[in-house]
Amino acid sequence: MTYPRMIQTLRVSSAVLTGIAALLAILIWLGLSHFGVSDEAVSAIKSSSAIYFLIGFLCLSVALTLLAPIAIPRLVFLLGLFPLLVGWRISALTGMGAINILCACAFVGFLAIFAVLVLHGLRTPATGGRPQTSYSSVQLAFIRLYIGLDLVPHCTEKLFAGPAVRSGDVHSFQALGVPDALQFVLLAGVIEFSAAIGVGLGLFTRLAAVLTVVYLIVATIMGHHFLLGFIWASPGGGWEYPVLWSVLILSFVFGGGRWMSLDEVISEHVKLPRWVLALMGDTSSHCHTRMAEEKS
C-alpha cells in the first residue's frame, strides 16, 4: 500500500469510529437509547453542558480529520487528534462506556498515522540526501506531544465535563483557601486548554512554553507543594512532578516545536515576519533554508 493511501485509509477509519461515537452521543442526548449507560450517568450528562461539548468535539474531530489536506498529513494528525482527546476524556468522566471504547479505537488509528509519518520521514530523502526527519526530531516531537497533550484531561474536567465533575476541582481550590474558587478553576482550565494547543500541537511553541511554565510554577506555589518536600509521593505531593514537567516544557523555548508542529506547517506555507517566527521558535524548514544559504 502506498504512503498516501495508508494515510487516507487510517484517517477515514479514525473519522468513521469518531463519527459513530458522535452519533451515539446524539442518540443519548435525544433520549433514544442509553447504550448500556446507567440512568444516573445519562441524567447527569443530559442535565449539564457536557453532552453538548461531547457531541461538538467529536464532530469537530471528524470534520478536521476529513477536511485537513491529505497532502499535509501532519495536519490530519494534529487537528483531528486534539478534539478527539477532549471528547474521549468527557466520555470517560461521564461514564459513556461505548463512546469511550470507540474513542480509544479512533485514538489507535491516530497513533498509526503518527507511526506512518515517522517511518516515511525517516526513510524518505530530502535536500542533500538526508532523511526528511531524524530520530532526534521524532524523539523531541514525541516528548512535546505527550507533555503538552497531557494537559487535555486537566482542562477538560474544568471546562467541558459539566458542573458535577468540575465541583471536585472547585472543592480542591477552596481547601487551598483560594477566593472565588469557581472562577479560578475556569481560568485555570482556559490556561491549560491554551497550553495544550500551544505546546502539544506546537502553535507559537516558544511563547506557549514560557507562559505554561509560569502557570505551572504559580499553581505549584498556590498548591503549597514547595512546602511539602521534594518527593511527589509525599503526603499532599511535593514539588518533584510539577518542576519536572516545567523543565521539560521549558526546553522547547530553545528550539520551538519543529517537526510535527503547527508552527512548522505554517512556516512552510506562509511567509511570516521575524517577530512571529521568534514566538514560534526554530522550525526544521528554516533550519534547512539557513544551512543551504550558509553553504552557498
Phi, psi and omega in degrees: 000134182287161182302308179300322181291324177297315178298316181297315180297316182292320182289323177294319179299313179296319180295321179296315179297317178294322178296320176296319177299319178296320179297318177298319179297321178295318180294323176295317179299320180284350180079018182278339180195157175256340181053046176082359180278144181294154179300324181295317181294320179295316180298320182294316184285330179283337181272001181234181178280354187301321183295325179290318177294321179299309179297315184298313182290323178294317178294323178297320178298316178299313183297313182291324179297319183275331184271338178299134184298130181296338178290343176238075186296340176299325177292323177303314182292308187291312185286326180282328185290316188301305179295332176298317180298321179295313179297320179299318180294320178298315181296325179290320182288334184255008174075027178272081190301310182295319178294321179300316180294317179298319178295322178297320178293320177296323178298321176300322177298320178292323175299322178294321176299316179300316180298318179296319178297320180296309183297319179295317181294326181283334185262341186265122180287147176239214182300133177075010179083356178285155175296159179296331176221178183227166179298322180293323177295319178296318180299313180295320179296319180298316180295314181297316179300317184291309185290333177283311182286349174295345177281345182301312178300325182291313181288329182295316181290338179274330189246324197241350187264007175096163184299325182298317178287318182297332183300330178297318177292321179298316179296322178296318179293321178297322179295334178274359180080022180283125178288147180050059189303321182300315181295323178291324177297315180295319178297316178298321179297318179296318179296316180294323177298314179295320180293324178297322177288313184295313182272310185296312180272349177073051178248115189051055192301316183298312178297315181298322180296315180298310183294324179294319178295319176301315179298316182296320179293317177298316179297323179294320178293314181296330178277002178062024183290331179293342179268356186254013179092183186274312189294127181293331181284356177296156177305125182089342178086117176281192186266008182302307186292309181296326179287321175301314178300317181295317181296317179298316179293320181298332181298336181278358172293328185286312186254340184082197185284319182055228188296144180060045177227153175295328177303313182296316181298315181296315183292336177285335187244350182227133176281120187245149175292160184298325183291329175290317178298326179295325177288331179283323191093186183287153174229152185298324181297320179286331174298314180298320181296314180295320179297319179293320180294319180295322180291325181282000000 
